[in-house]
């Protein structure tokens, strides 16, 4: 029976990099659950890889169809952005393990939807100073940097990933990523292989 590994962490904690490194590994053979979002695509992203980028109308149609497992709304300085998981018929838990990036809130809803025995949380932890520096570096290379949104998200993450919320959601698989994402990915792969 397959599992869903849900990677979580504050913005600029290295989730995307670790996600890609884990997917490349032959020893754990993870498939992806590609989340959906209404936010604008970033210059380095490809539709269907990091996210399925959809319009507000497409999001509303998926909600009306009853296929949305969980949805989060972020009131950004550019208007509301939605991130959500869809049960789009692509999941085969009888034969595969999956990897998804989420938040504490999305993890809890995915866990409750698919079952606690099938969903495993993995939290990526990074020093706040390192995260802020990484966020600024990432934003600088964007065609249209969104510094206000970067700051809003940084502050919001302090509340969204508070220690009490992690404890309440029973998230105890914590991996530090202050220095090297490859080493962190190796530790997570060893954890997955040991389950």
C-alpha positions as a Markdown table, in Angstrom:
| # | Residue | x | y | z |
|---|---|---|---|---|
| 1 | Unk | 0.0 | 0.0 | 0.0 |
| 2 | Unk | 1.3 | 3.4 | -1.0 |
| 3 | Unk | 1.9 | 6.5 | 1.1 |
| 4 | Unk | 1.6 | 10.3 | 0.5 |
| 5 | Unk | 4.6 | 12.2 | 1.8 |
| 6 | Unk | 3.6 | 15.8 | 2.5 |
| 7 | Unk | 6.6 | 18.2 | 2.6 |
| 8 | Unk | 6.0 | 21.4 | 4.6 |
| 9 | Unk | 8.0 | 24.4 | 5.6 |
| 10 | Unk | 8.0 | 28.1 | 5.7 |
| 11 | Unk | 8.7 | 30.1 | 2.5 |
| 12 | Unk | 12.2 | 29.8 | 1.2 |
| 13 | Unk | 13.0 | 26.8 | 3.4 |
| 14 | Unk | 14.1 | 24.8 | 0.3 |
| 15 | Unk | 10.9 | 22.7 | -0.1 |
| 16 | Unk | 11.0 | 23.0 | -3.9 |
| 17 | Unk | 14.7 | 22.0 | -4.2 |
| 18 | Unk | 14.2 | 19.1 | -1.8 |
| 19 | Unk | 11.1 | 18.0 | -3.6 |
| 20 | Unk | 13.0 | 17.8 | -6.9 |
| 21 | Unk | 15.9 | 16.0 | -5.3 |
| 22 | Unk | 13.6 | 13.4 | -3.8 |
| 23 | Unk | 11.8 | 12.8 | -7.1 |
| 24 | Unk | 15.1 | 12.1 | -8.8 |
| 25 | Unk | 16.0 | 9.3 | -6.4 |
| 26 | Unk | 15.7 | 5.7 | -7.7 |
| 27 | Unk | 15.7 | 4.2 | -4.2 |
| 28 | Unk | 12.3 | 5.7 | -3.2 |
| 29 | Unk | 10.6 | 6.1 | -6.5 |
| 30 | Unk | 8.1 | 8.8 | -5.6 |
| 31 | Unk | 5.5 | 10.2 | -7.9 |
| 32 | Unk | 4.1 | 13.7 | -7.6 |
| 33 | Unk | 0.7 | 15.1 | -6.7 |
| 34 | Unk | 0.8 | 18.4 | -8.5 |
| 35 | Unk | -1.2 | 21.0 | -6.5 |
| 36 | Unk | -3.3 | 23.7 | -8.2 |
| 37 | Unk | -2.9 | 27.5 | -7.8 |
| 38 | Unk | -4.4 | 30.7 | -9.1 |
| 39 | Unk | -1.3 | 32.7 | -8.4 |
| 40 | Unk | 0.8 | 34.0 | -11.4 |
| 41 | Unk | 3.5 | 31.7 | -12.7 |
| 42 | Unk | 7.1 | 32.6 | -11.8 |
| 43 | Unk | 9.7 | 32.9 | -14.5 |
| 44 | Unk | 11.4 | 29.6 | -13.7 |
| 45 | Unk | 8.2 | 27.5 | -13.4 |
| 46 | Unk | 6.5 | 25.2 | -15.9 |
| 47 | Unk | 2.8 | 24.5 | -15.8 |
| 48 | Unk | 2.0 | 21.0 | -14.6 |
| 49 | Unk | 5.4 | 20.6 | -12.8 |
| 50 | Unk | 5.5 | 22.8 | -9.7 |
| 51 | Unk | 1.7 | 23.6 | -9.9 |
| 52 | Unk | -1.3 | 23.3 | -12.2 |
| 53 | Unk | -1.9 | 27.0 | -12.9 |
| 54 | Unk | -5.6 | 27.8 | -13.2 |
| 55 | Unk | -7.9 | 30.8 | -13.4 |
| 56 | Unk | -10.4 | 31.7 | -10.7 |
| 57 | Unk | -13.2 | 30.4 | -12.9 |
| 58 | Unk | -11.4 | 27.0 | -13.3 |
| 59 | Unk | -10.9 | 26.8 | -9.5 |
| 60 | Unk | -14.7 | 27.5 | -9.0 |
| 61 | Unk | -15.6 | 24.7 | -11.5 |
| 62 | Unk | -13.4 | 22.2 | -9.6 |
| 63 | Unk | -14.9 | 23.2 | -6.3 |
| 64 | Unk | -18.4 | 22.8 | -7.7 |
| 65 | Unk | -17.5 | 19.3 | -9.0 |
| 66 | Unk | -16.6 | 18.2 | -5.5 |
| 67 | Unk | -13.1 | 17.2 | -6.5 |
| 68 | Unk | -11.2 | 19.7 | -4.2 |
| 69 | Unk | -9.6 | 17.9 | -1.2 |
| 70 | Unk | -8.4 | 21.1 | 0.5 |
| 71 | Unk | -8.1 | 24.7 | -0.5 |
| 72 | Unk | -6.2 | 27.7 | 1.0 |
| 73 | Unk | -6.7 | 31.4 | 0.2 |
| 74 | Unk | -4.0 | 34.0 | 0.7 |
| 75 | Unk | -4.9 | 37.6 | 0.6 |
| 76 | Unk | -1.8 | 39.0 | -1.0 |
| 77 | Unk | -0.9 | 42.5 | -2.0 |
| 78 | Unk | -1.8 | 41.5 | -5.5 |
| 79 | Unk | -5.3 | 40.1 | -4.6 |
| 80 | Unk | -6.4 | 36.7 | -3.5 |
| 81 | Unk | -4.3 | 33.6 | -4.5 |
| 82 | Unk | -5.7 | 30.1 | -4.0 |
| 83 | Unk | -3.7 | 26.9 | -3.5 |
| 84 | Unk | -5.5 | 23.6 | -3.5 |
| 85 | Unk | -5.3 | 19.8 | -3.9 |
| 86 | Unk | -7.7 | 18.1 | -6.3 |
| 87 | Unk | -8.7 | 14.4 | -6.4 |
| 88 | Unk | -8.3 | 14.4 | -10.1 |
| 89 | Unk | -8.2 | 10.6 | -10.6 |
| 90 | Unk | -4.4 | 10.4 | -11.1 |
| 91 | Unk | -3.7 | 8.9 | -7.7 |
| 92 | Unk | -3.0 | 5.1 | -7.4 |
| 93 | Unk | -2.1 | 4.4 | -3.8 |
| 94 | Unk | -2.4 | 0.7 | -4.3 |
| 95 | Unk | 0.8 | 0.8 | -6.4 |
| 96 | Unk | 2.7 | 4.0 | -5.8 |
| 97 | Unk | 4.1 | 6.4 | -3.2 |
| 98 | Unk | 3.5 | 10.1 | -3.7 |
| 99 | Unk | 5.1 | 13.4 | -2.8 |
| 100 | Unk | 3.3 | 16.7 | -2.3 |
| 101 | Unk | 4.2 | 20.2 | -1.0 |
| 102 | Unk | 1.8 | 21.7 | 1.4 |
| 103 | Unk | 1.1 | 23.6 | 4.7 |
| 104 | Unk | 0.1 | 22.4 | 8.1 |
| 105 | Unk | -3.5 | 23.1 | 7.2 |
| 106 | Unk | -3.4 | 21.3 | 3.9 |
| 107 | Unk | -1.6 | 18.3 | 5.4 |
| 108 | Unk | -4.3 | 17.9 | 8.0 |
| 109 | Unk | -7.1 | 18.0 | 5.4 |
| 110 | Unk | -5.2 | 15.6 | 3.1 |
| 111 | Unk | -4.5 | 13.3 | 6.0 |
| 112 | Unk | -8.2 | 13.4 | 7.0 |
| 113 | Unk | -9.3 | 12.8 | 3.4 |
| 114 | Unk | -7.0 | 9.8 | 2.6 |
| 115 | Unk | -6.4 | 8.5 | 6.1 |
| 116 | Unk | -3.7 | 8.9 | 8.7 |
| 117 | Unk | -2.1 | 5.6 | 7.8 |
| 118 | Unk | -1.6 | 6.8 | 4.2 |
| 119 | Unk | -0.3 | 10.3 | 4.8 |
| 120 | Unk | 3.1 | 11.1 | 6.3 |
| 121 | Unk | 4.2 | 14.7 | 7.3 |
| 122 | Unk | 7.8 | 15.9 | 6.6 |
| 123 | Unk | 8.6 | 19.4 | 8.0 |
| 124 | Unk | 11.6 | 21.3 | 6.6 |
| 125 | Unk | 13.1 | 23.7 | 9.2 |
| 126 | Unk | 15.4 | 26.7 | 8.4 |
| 127 | Unk | 16.8 | 29.6 | 10.5 |
| 128 | Unk | 14.7 | 32.7 | 9.9 |
| 129 | Unk | 17.6 | 34.8 | 8.9 |
| 130 | Unk | 18.7 | 32.3 | 6.2 |
| 131 | Unk | 15.1 | 32.1 | 5.0 |
| 132 | Unk | 14.8 | 35.8 | 4.6 |
| 133 | Unk | 18.1 | 36.0 | 2.7 |
| 134 | Unk | 17.0 | 33.2 | 0.4 |
| 135 | Unk | 13.7 | 34.8 | -0.2 |
| 136 | Unk | 15.3 | 38.1 | -1.2 |
| 137 | Unk | 17.7 | 36.4 | -3.5 |
| 138 | Unk | 14.9 | 34.5 | -5.2 |
| 139 | Unk | 12.8 | 37.6 | -5.6 |
| 140 | Unk | 15.6 | 39.7 | -7.1 |
| 141 | Unk | 15.8 | 37.4 | -10.1 |
| 142 | Unk | 12.1 | 37.6 | -11.0 |
| 143 | Unk | 11.2 | 39.6 | -14.0 |
| 144 | Unk | 8.7 | 41.6 | -11.8 |
| 145 | Unk | 9.9 | 41.2 | -8.2 |
| 146 | Unk | 7.1 | 41.2 | -5.6 |
| 147 | Unk | 8.9 | 42.4 | -2.5 |
| 148 | Unk | 5.8 | 43.4 | -0.6 |
| 149 | Unk | 4.3 | 39.9 | -1.1 |
| 150 | Unk | 7.6 | 38.3 | 0.0 |
| 151 | Unk | 7.5 | 40.2 | 3.3 |
| 152 | Unk | 3.8 | 39.5 | 3.9 |
| 153 | Unk | 4.4 | 35.8 | 3.3 |
| 154 | Unk | 7.5 | 35.7 | 5.6 |
| 155 | Unk | 5.5 | 37.2 | 8.5 |
| 156 | Unk | 2.4 | 35.0 | 7.8 |
| 157 | Unk | 4.5 | 31.9 | 7.9 |
| 158 | Unk | 5.5 | 32.7 | 11.5 |
| 159 | Unk | 1.9 | 32.1 | 12.5 |
| 160 | Unk | 1.0 | 29.4 | 10.0 |
| 161 | Unk | 3.9 | 27.2 | 11.1 |
| 162 | Unk | 4.0 | 28.0 | 14.8 |
| 163 | Unk | 5.3 | 25.2 | 17.1 |
| 164 | Unk | 1.9 | 24.7 | 18.7 |
| 165 | Unk | 0.3 | 24.2 | 15.2 |
| 166 | Unk | 2.9 | 21.6 | 14.3 |
| 167 | Unk | 2.3 | 19.8 | 17.7 |
| 168 | Unk | -1.5 | 20.0 | 17.3 |
| 169 | Unk | -1.2 | 18.4 | 13.8 |
| 170 | Unk | 1.2 | 15.7 | 15.3 |
| 171 | Unk | 4.0 | 16.7 | 12.9 |
| 172 | Unk | 7.2 | 15.4 | 14.4 |
| 173 | Unk | 9.3 | 14.4 | 11.4 |
| 174 | Unk | 11.5 | 17.5 | 11.3 |
| 175 | Unk | 14.6 | 18.0 | 9.0 |
| 176 | Unk | 16.9 | 21.0 | 9.3 |
| 177 | Unk | 17.9 | 22.6 | 5.9 |
| 178 | Unk | 20.1 | 25.5 | 7.0 |
| 179 | Unk | 23.1 | 24.4 | 4.9 |
| 180 | Unk | 22.7 | 21.8 | 2.2 |
| 181 | Unk | 19.5 | 20.6 | 0.5 |
| 182 | Unk | 21.1 | 17.5 | -0.9 |
| 183 | Unk | 22.1 | 16.3 | 2.6 |
| 184 | Unk | 18.6 | 17.1 | 3.8 |
| 185 | Unk | 17.1 | 15.2 | 0.9 |
| 186 | Unk | 19.4 | 12.2 | 1.7 |
| 187 | Unk | 18.2 | 12.2 | 5.3 |
| 188 | Unk | 14.5 | 12.3 | 4.2 |
| 189 | Unk | 15.1 | 9.5 | 1.7 |
| 190 | Unk | 16.7 | 7.4 | 4.5 |
| 191 | Unk | 13.6 | 8.2 | 6.7 |
| 192 | Unk | 11.2 | 7.1 | 3.9 |
| 193 | Unk | 13.2 | 3.9 | 3.2 |
| 194 | Unk | 13.1 | 3.1 | 6.9 |
| 195 | Unk | 9.3 | 3.2 | 7.2 |
